[in-house]
Amino acid sequence: MRTHTNARTNPLTTVRNLGILAHVDAGKTTVTERILYTTGTTHKRGEVHDGTTVTDFDPQERDRGITIFAAAVSCTWAGHRINLIDTPGHVDFADEVERSLRVLDGAVAVFDAVAGVEPQSESVWRQADRHGVPRIAFVNKMDRAGADLDTAVASIRERLHPVPLVVHLPIGTESGFTGVVDLPRMRALVWADGADSAEEKPVPEALREEAARRRRLLEEAVAERHPGALEEFCDRETLTAATLTGALRDLTRTGDGVVVLCGSAYRNRGVEPLLDAVVAYLPSPLDVPPVRGTHDGAERERPADPAAPMAALAFKVNATPTGRLMYLRVYSGTIEKGDTVWDAGTRRTERVGRILRVRADRHDPLEHAVAGDIVAVVGLKSARAGSTLCAPGAPLLLERPGAAEPVVHVAVEARRSTDTERLASALARLTEEDPSLAVRTDPETGQTVLSGMGELHLEVATERVRREHGLEVSVGRPGVAYRETVGEGVTGFVHRHVKQDGGAGQFAHVVLDVEPWKEEADGDAAGGAFVFRSTVVGGRVPQEYVRAVEAGCRDALAEGPLGGHPVTGLRVTLTDGQTHVKDSSDTAFRTAGRFGLRDALRASRMVLLEPVVEVTVTVPEDGLGGVLGDLAARRGRVTGSGTRGGAAVVTATVPLAELFGYATRLRSRTQGRGTFTARPTGYAPAPGAAATAVR
């Protein structure tokens, strides 16, 4: 594995790895397409409504007009390499966004100038917060009726709570939107009808006073948060364009401010300033902290240096008929075509057959990739999404992207019995590509059950089985993933495990307390929905047996007493126990923990939990009454209402099980004019009738 002291054609300072994040229909795929067109990567503008986009290349994406799979593209602008990932906006594909954010250095959040912050805008923004990804905001669709930059910025401030630093003033409104005033440089950028690039002009006379006022507000907001800018502002009572740009860059990268731009991607207005902002404000791989991993239990760092030992994270797999395409973010070192790499998770070596620069479904071959690159490789046989690939002589294990728990399932069956094995192979390929899908066999019915993040998620998956594998399948009615929890626990529950059948026996005696637990209620429970602790004194149960009891308790969580659903939200305390000199062992205490907790749960008062979602419904005002009645019939609880752009907007919390088929019902109630979005909010106790039906 050769090393490169300097990647002359692509130095790290000129690389930007960014994602496009947004609510569905905010226009992020159109933004991506215009970026490719503006940078000369494509020579024709791709349109979502025509099915001619580069990044939405899957047939289902073009049929449905939405992004389903995160697509990586690469382009150049002003001497910079931009590796860009267009992420899905629909909540069912939030896991795809999560895996993408894990490998990105920055992001562009796209907002609709009429709707402002929408439910999924909030979700992806929070995801970016969790990953510490710096971002800039692009308020899109400024040419639409009702578009208002100030209203959109107010919704960003109120619902997402950043400090918006607005650097654009629109020229014209709605269909008369023709350009922007660039406040840092106090110039006008105007796009003539049909023009691909902006013409730079002086600020229009009618806007000079307003532009000066907004420039002053921007300077004050920046000086308040940036020491260097404050010093210059105090000395000169103004900021130069260079100082303002440098301060905006620093505030973006620390997360202390979010630069806000505006435009209309569909009409190609505002894309060039957006690209300039990506280059000016978002970080390069050198501007983010070194990647952290572990080896032999010790934490280690790898710098973004082509000469360092190689470390890369696989974040996406495409299992195509011609081979497996593995998408990698190279964090350090250099990877060459033909190299042997070490999979730190499976502890196996793999050979890199080819390295490809990616442009959605098209690829350009590369001889090598260096730190900071996002590329695809061919030839890896056992690596999966989340695998760490590193230099064999310098192992490092990077943290895997988290996978969400599926909440909806359907039974899937091949219509021809001879296709059963082909169906199993097709489903295995799907789950390899998408870790948020899961396949299991129901032990009672023998059916194959496919689980995912929502109704649309499963529709897309089963349609792929039909299209890509030529299989005729029958799909059952969707069901939701219930959970069970403890409503009222038990104290001092005794379980003795004694087994003697010749030779060494098994003996374990445990005493357990079981009680409800909520994560926010207890500081010692940072690990999830189950907490185990021991208060045994005097060495009555040695520490190694305590760990075995905990493992056994975790085994018991797989099936609860109400209906065999996973158990969550409880704390188990081992308060006492006994051992036998000869017959006690890890196995005996693990068995005692498993059956002891199982029996303790049967003695507890258990509660069935069902997944709930927050639904935002947008309907004409004359259809509001019918929609509210329908939500009430679906056990919905209205949490907010208002108007936006002449339409009524209702927010409600609804059990997920009640939403199957809701899209069709809403369209019929509103003559096709109603729309809704939903995002998961967790689990809630199921009422008696629903709980009885599930059991």
ZAMARGU-4260 file (C-alpha; in steps of 0.2 Angstrom, whole numbers, plus 5000, padded with zeros to 4 digits):
<rodrens>
0) 5000/5000/5000 | 5009/5015/4994 | 5007/5032/5002 | 5006/5049/4995 | 5013/5064/5004
5) 5003/5076/4994 | 4988/5073/4982 | 4993/5087/4970 | 4977/5086/4960 | 4965/5086/4974
10) 4973/5093/4990 | 4963/5091/5006 | 4959/5110/5008 | 4949/5110/4992 | 4938/5095/4996
15) 4920/5097/5002 | 4910/5082/5008 | 4892/5088/5010 | 4874/5081/5010 | 4858/5089/5004
20) 4845/5088/5018 | 4827/5093/5017 | 4809/5089/5020 | 4801/5079/5005 | 4796/5091/4991
25) 4807/5105/4997 | 4817/5103/4981 | 4833/5096/4986 | 4835/5084/4971 | 4832/5099/4960
30) 4846/5108/4969 | 4857/5094/4966 | 4853/5093/4948 | 4856/5111/4946 | 4873/5110/4955
35) 4878/5096/4943 | 4872/5107/4928 | 4881/5123/4934 | 4897/5114/4938 | 4897/5106/4920
40) 4895/5089/4926 | 4880/5087/4916 | 4875/5096/4900 | 4856/5095/4902 | 4846/5100/4917
45) 4838/5085/4925 | 4820/5087/4930 | 4811/5077/4944 | 4794/5078/4935 | 4801/5072/4919
50) 4810/5057/4927 | 4827/5063/4920 | 4837/5067/4936 | 4854/5060/4938 | 4853/5056/4957
55) 4835/5049/4957 | 4840/5036/4944 | 4831/5021/4952 | 4815/5017/4942 | 4804/5018/4958
60) 4812/5035/4962 | 4807/5042/4945 | 4790/5034/4945 | 4786/5041/4963 | 4795/5058/4961
65) 4804/5056/4977 | 4822/5052/4983 | 4823/5034/4991 | 4841/5030/4990 | 4855/5041/4995
70) 4865/5045/4979 | 4883/5050/4979 | 4889/5062/4965 | 4906/5071/4963 | 4909/5088/4954
75) 4921/5102/4954 | 4918/5121/4957 | 4931/5135/4958 | 4945/5123/4959 | 4937/5112/4973
80) 4931/5094/4973 | 4913/5093/4979 | 4908/5075/4985 | 4889/5077/4987 | 4876/5065/4994
85) 4857/5069/4989 | 4848/5061/5004 | 4830/5055/5005 | 4817/5067/5013 | 4803/5055/5017
90) 4803/5049/5035 | 4803/5030/5030 | 4821/5032/5024 | 4828/5042/5038 | 4840/5028/5041
95) 4848/5031/5024 | 4850/5050/5030 | 4858/5044/5046 | 4871/5033/5037 | 4875/5047/5025
100) 4877/5060/5039 | 4890/5049/5048 | 4902/5052/5034 | 4899/5070/5029 | 4909/5085/5034
105) 4895/5098/5030 | 4877/5100/5024 | 4865/5111/5014 | 4848/5111/5022 | 4835/5116/5009
110) 4819/5124/5015 | 4803/5128/5005 | 4801/5147/5005 | 4782/5145/5007 | 4781/5131/5020
115) 4797/5136/5029 | 4802/5122/5042 | 4792/5106/5039 | 4791/5091/5051 | 4805/5081/5041
120) 4815/5097/5040 | 4816/5096/5059 | 4820/5078/5060 | 4835/5079/5048 | 4841/5095/5057
125) 4841/5086/5073 | 4850/5071/5065 | 4864/5083/5059 | 4865/5091/5076 | 4868/5074/5084
130) 4882/5071/5072 | 4889/5088/5074 | 4888/5092/5055 | 4890/5111/5051 | 4877/5117/5039
135) 4871/5132/5028 | 4853/5135/5024 | 4846/5137/5006 | 4828/5144/5006 | 4822/5137/4989
140) 4806/5141/4978 | 4807/5160/4980 | 4797/5161/4964 | 4782/5153/4971 | 4766/5162/4976
145) 4767/5166/4994 | 4786/5164/4996 | 4793/5175/5009 | 4811/5174/5015 | 4809/5183/5031
150) 4794/5171/5036 | 4805/5156/5032 | 4820/5162/5042 | 4808/5166/5057 | 4802/5148/5056
155) 4820/5142/5056 | 4824/5152/5071 | 4809/5147/5081 | 4808/5129/5077 | 4826/5124/5074
160) 4834/5137/5086 | 4850/5141/5077 | 4857/5159/5074 | 4852/5163/5056 | 4864/5174/5047
165) 4855/5180/5032 | 4867/5185/5018 | 4854/5187/5004 | 4841/5200/5000 | 4829/5195/4987
170) 4826/5205/4971 | 4808/5204/4966 | 4795/5193/4974 | 4786/5177/4969 | 4785/5176/4950
175) 4795/5192/4949 | 4810/5185/4958 | 4825/5189/4947 | 4840/5188/4959 | 4848/5193/4975
180) 4858/5206/4984 | 4874/5198/4990 | 4875/5207/5007 | 4894/5203/5012 | 4900/5211/4995
185) 4885/5223/4993 | 4882/5218/4974 | 4867/5212/4965 | 4866/5195/4956 | 4853/5195/4943
190) 4847/5181/4931 | 4839/5185/4915 | 4825/5173/4909 | 4833/5157/4902 | 4851/5162/4908
195) 4862/5149/4915 | 4873/5162/4925 | 4871/5178/4935 | 4875/5195/4929 | 4884/5206/4943
200) 4876/5223/4944 | 4876/5237/4957 | 4862/5236/4971 | 4846/5243/4963 | 4842/5260/4969
205) 4825/5255/4977 | 4834/5242/4988 | 4849/5251/4993 | 4842/5257/5010 | 4835/5240/5014
210) 4851/5232/5009 | 4862/5243/5020 | 4850/5240/5035 | 4851/5221/5033 | 4870/5222/5030
215) 4871/5232/5046 | 4861/5219/5056 | 4872/5205/5049 | 4888/5214/5054 | 4881/5216/5072
220) 4875/5198/5073 | 4892/5192/5067 | 4902/5204/5079 | 4892/5198/5094 | 4898/5180/5091
225) 4915/5182/5084 | 4930/5190/5093 | 4940/5195/5078 | 4925/5203/5069 | 4920/5212/5086
230) 4937/5220/5087 | 4936/5227/5069 | 4918/5232/5071 | 4923/5242/5087 | 4938/5250/5078
235) 4929/5254/5061 | 4910/5253/5065 | 4909/5241/5050 | 4916/5225/5043 | 4926/5222/5027
240) 4919/5209/5015 | 4935/5198/5019 | 4932/5199/5038 | 4914/5196/5037 | 4917/5181/5026
245) 4930/5174/5037 | 4919/5176/5052 | 4904/5168/5044 | 4916/5153/5040 | 4921/5151/5058
250) 4904/5153/5065 | 4897/5140/5052 | 4911/5127/5057 | 4908/5129/5076 | 4889/5129/5074
255) 4887/5146/5082 | 4878/5152/5067 | 4870/5146/5051 | 4872/5156/5034 | 4855/5158/5025
260) 4854/5160/5006 | 4839/5160/4995 | 4835/5156/4977 | 4824/5146/4965 | 4834/5130/4960
265) 4820/5126/4947 | 4824/5142/4938 | 4842/5140/4941 | 4843/5156/4951 | 4854/5156/4966
270) 4864/5140/4963 | 4881/5149/4959 | 4880/5159/4976 | 4876/5142/4984 | 4891/5134/4977
275) 4902/5149/4982 | 4895/5147/5000 | 4899/5129/5000 | 4917/5132/4996 | 4918/5148/5007
280) 4909/5142/5023 | 4908/5123/5024 | 4923/5113/5031 | 4936/5103/5022 | 4942/5086/5029
285) 4956/5096/5037 | 4944/5107/5047 | 4935/5093/5056 | 4942/5083/5071 | 4953/5068/5067
290) 4942/5052/5066 | 4942/5042/5082 | 4942/5023/5083 | 4948/5009/5095 | 4961/4995/5094
295) 4964/4982/5108 | 4952/4992/5119 | 4962/5009/5117 | 4955/5024/5109 | 4965/5030/5094
300) 4965/5045/5082 | 4969/5045/5063 | 4972/5062/5055 | 4966/5067/5038 | 4983/5064/5030
305) 4986/5054/5014 | 5002/5048/5021 | 4994/5041/5037 | 4989/5023/5039 | 4973/5020/5029
310) 4956/5020/5038 | 4939/5020/5029 | 4921/5017/5033 | 4909/5008/5022 | 4892/5017/5023
315) 4882/5010/5009 | 4881/4994/4998 | 4874/4992/4981 | 4872/4974/4977 | 4870/4975/4958
320) 4868/4959/4947 | 4886/4962/4941 | 4894/4964/4958 | 4894/4973/4975 | 4897/4991/4975
325) 4904/4997/4992 | 4903/5016/4995 | 4918/5022/5007 | 4923/5037/5016 | 4942/5037/5017
330) 4947/5046/5033 | 4965/5044/5032 | 4979/5036/5022 | 4978/5031/5003 | 4969/5016/4995
335) 4976/5009/4979 | 4968/4998/4966 | 4973/4980/4970 | 4977/4984/4988 | 4973/4971/5002
340) 4964/4979/5016 | 4959/4973/5033 | 4940/4972/5039 | 4942/4976/5057 | 4925/4970/5061
345) 4925/4953/5053 | 4944/4952/5055 | 4947/4946/5037 | 4957/4953/5023 | 4949/4959/5007
350) 4956/4964/4990 | 4951/4980/4982 | 4947/4976/4963 | 4943/4993/4957 | 4940/5011/4964
355) 4927/5022/4956 | 4923/5041/4956 | 4904/5041/4958 | 4891/5050/4949 | 4875/5042/4954
360) 4873/5027/4943 | 4889/5031/4932 | 4907/5029/4937 | 4924/5034/4932 | 4939/5023/4937
365) 4952/5029/4948 | 4970/5022/4952 | 4969/5028/4970 | 4958/5037/4983 | 4966/5048/4997
370) 4960/5054/5014 | 4944/5065/5012 | 4938/5056/4997 | 4921/5047/4995 | 4922/5034/4982
375) 4915/5017/4978 | 4925/5001/4977 | 4922/4984/4969 | 4929/4967/4974 | 4925/4967/4993
380) 4916/4950/4997 | 4911/4951/5015 | 4911/4969/5020 | 4895/4977/5025 | 4888/4994/5028
385) 4896/5000/5044 | 4912/4990/5041 | 4929/4998/5045 | 4942/4995/5032 | 4960/4999/5037
390) 4978/4995/5033 | 4982/4977/5038 | 4997/4983/5048 | 4988/4997/5058 | 4971/4990/5063
395) 4957/5002/5069 | 4939/5000/5072 | 4927/5015/5069 | 4910/5016/5076 | 4897/5009/5066
400) 4882/5020/5060 | 4867/5016/5071 | 4852/5006/5063 | 4835/5011/5068 | 4823/4997/5075
405) 4809/4993/5062 | 4791/4997/5067 | 4781/4989/5053 | 4781/4972/5045 | 4772/4962/5032
410) 4772/4943/5027 | 4780/4940/5010 | 4777/4924/5001 | 4783/4918/4983 | 4767/4914/4973
415) 4776/4899/4965 | 4784/4887/4978 | 4799/4884/4966 | 4803/4903/4969 | 4805/4901/4988
420) 4824/4900/4988 | 4825/4915/4975 | 4814/4925/4986 | 4826/4921/5001 | 4841/4927/4991
425) 4832/4943/4985 | 4827/4948/5003 | 4845/4944/5009 | 4851/4956/4996 | 4839/4969/5001
430) 4844/4968/5019 | 4862/4969/5014 | 4859/4986/5005 | 4847/4993/5018 | 4851/4988/5037
435) 4835/4996/5042 | 4826/4981/5034 | 4825/4965/5043 | 4819/4947/5038 | 4814/4933/5050
440) 4803/4918/5050 | 4788/4918/5061 | 4790/4902/5072 | 4771/4899/5073 | 4766/4901/5055
445) 4782/4898/5046 | 4779/4914/5036 | 4793/4925/5030 | 4791/4942/5038 | 4799/4958/5031
450) 4801/4973/5043 | 4805/4991/5040 | 4802/5009/5045 | 4785/5012/5037 | 4772/5007/5024
455) 4781/5016/5010 | 4798/5008/5015 | 4790/4990/5013 | 4781/4995/4997 | 4797/5000/4989
460) 4806/4984/4996 | 4793/4972/4989 | 4792/4981/4973 | 4811/4980/4971 | 4809/4961/4973
465) 4796/4961/4959 | 4806/4972/4947 | 4824/4967/4950 | 4822/4949/4953 | 4807/4945/4942
470) 4798/4937/4956 | 4779/4936/4959 | 4776/4938/4977 | 4761/4940/4989 | 4762/4953/5002
475) 4751/4952/5018 | 4742/4966/5027 | 4755/4977/5036 | 4757/4976/5055 | 4766/4986/5068
480) 4780/4981/5080 | 4773/4981/5097 | 4783/4982/5113 | 4779/4977/5131 | 4784/4986/5147
485) 4782/4985/5165 | 4767/4994/5173 | 4770/4988/5190 | 4784/4977/5195 | 4788/4964/5209
490) 4801/4965/5223 | 4811/4950/5230 | 4807/4938/5216 | 4816/4922/5220 | 4821/4910/5206
495) 4832/4894/5209 | 4839/4885/5195 | 4845/4867/5200 | 4849/4853/5188 | 4857/4836/5191
500) 4858/4823/5178 | 4874/4814/5181 | 4891/4822/5182 | 4893/4841/5186 | 4876/4849/5190
505) 4870/4866/5188 | 4865/4878/5203 | 4860/4896/5204 | 4850/4906/5216 | 4845/4924/5212
510) 4833/4936/5220 | 4827/4950/5208 | 4818/4967/5209 | 4809/4972/5193 | 4802/4990/5191
515) 4797/5002/5177 | 4811/5014/5171 | 4811/5029/5159 | 4828/5034/5152 | 4826/5053/5157
520) 4821/5048/5175 | 4838/5040/5180 | 4856/5047/5177 | 4864/5029/5178 | 4854/5023/5163
525) 4863/5030/5148 | 4863/5014/5138 | 4845/5012/5132 | 4828/5005/5138 | 4835/4992/5150
530) 4845/4994/5165 | 4853/4981/5176 | 4862/4983/5192 | 4867/4973/5207 | 4866/4977/5226
535) 4872/4960/5232 | 4885/4962/5246 | 4897/4951/5255 | 4902/4942/5239 | 4887/4931/5239
540) 4886/4931/5220 | 4904/4933/5212 | 4906/4947/5199 | 4907/4935/5185 | 4891/4927/5189
545) 4883/4945/5191 | 4888/4948/5173 | 4880/4931/5168 | 4864/4935/5177 | 4863/4952/5167
550) 4866/4942/5150 | 4852/4930/5155 | 4840/4945/5159 | 4844/4952/5142 | 4840/4936/5134
555) 4823/4936/5142 | 4819/4953/5135 | 4816/4946/5117 | 4798/4939/5121 | 4786/4947/5134
560) 4772/4938/5143 | 4758/4947/5134 | 4761/4942/5116 | 4779/4938/5114 | 4784/4956/5109
565) 4801/4963/5115 | 4801/4970/5132 | 4808/4988/5135 | 4808/5001/5149 | 4812/4991/5164
570) 4826/4991/5178 | 4831/4974/5186 | 4841/4974/5202 | 4850/4958/5208 | 4848/4960/5227
575) 4854/4943/5233 | 4859/4925/5228 | 4867/4909/5232 | 4881/4899/5224 | 4886/4881/5226
580) 4905/4876/5227 | 4904/4864/5213 | 4889/4866/5203 | 4888/4885/5200 | 4894/4892/5184
585) 4892/4906/5171 | 4879/4895/5162 | 4869/4891/5177 | 4868/4909/5182 | 4864/4915/5164
590) 4850/4902/5164 | 4844/4908/5181 | 4843/4926/5175 | 4834/4922/5159 | 4820/4911/5167
595) 4820/4921/5183 | 4816/4937/5174 | 4804/4928/5162 | 4794/4922/5178 | 4795/4939/5186
600) 4788/4948/5171 | 4773/4935/5172 | 4770/4940/5190 | 4771/4959/5185 | 4758/4970/5178
605) 4763/4972/5160 | 4758/4985/5148 | 4757/4984/5129 | 4765/4998/5119 | 4762/5003/5102
610) 4772/5015/5090 | 4765/5032/5088 | 4769/5046/5075 | 4766/5064/5074 | 4756/5068/5058
615) 4755/5085/5050 | 4740/5086/5038 | 4738/5101/5026 | 4721/5103/5018 | 4710/5116/5011
620) 4700/5125/5025 | 4684/5118/5019 | 4690/5101/5021 | 4696/5103/5039 | 4681/5096/5048
625) 4681/5080/5039 | 4700/5078/5042 | 4698/5081/5061 | 4684/5068/5062 | 4694/5055/5053
630) 4709/5058/5064 | 4698/5056/5080 | 4691/5040/5073 | 4709/5034/5071 | 4713/5038/5089
635) 4722/5054/5085 | 4725/5067/5097 | 4727/5085/5089 | 4741/5094/5096 | 4741/5110/5085
640) 4733/5119/5071 | 4735/5134/5060 | 4735/5141/5043 | 4749/5142/5030 | 4747/5149/5012
645) 4728/5148/5013 | 4727/5130/5019 | 4724/5123/5036 | 4738/5114/5044 | 4734/5101/5058
650) 4747/5092/5069 | 4741/5076/5078 | 4748/5061/5087 | 4741/5045/5080 | 4745/5027/5083
655) 4755/5020/5068 | 4743/5005/5066 | 4729/5017/5062 | 4738/5026/5048 | 4738/5011/5035
660) 4729/5017/5020 | 4727/5035/5026 | 4735/5043/5011 | 4721/5036/5000 | 4708/5040/5012
665) 4714/5058/5014 | 4715/5061/4995 | 4697/5055/4993 | 4691/5066/5007 | 4699/5081/5000
670) 4697/5078/4981 | 4716/5075/4980 | 4721/5092/4988 | 4726/5086/5005 | 4743/5080/5010
675) 4751/5073/5025 | 4768/5069/5033 | 4772/5058/5048 | 4787/5056/5059 | 4790/5043/5073
680) 4789/5050/5091 | 4791/5033/5100 | 4779/5022/5109 | 4764/5024/5120 | 4752/5012/5130
685) 4739/5004/5119 | 4721/5006/5125 | 4712/4990/5132 | 4703/4986/5116 | 4718/4988/5105
690) 4729/4978/5117 | 4716/4964/5118 | 4715/4963/5099 | 4734/4962/5097 | 4736/4948/5110
</rodrens>
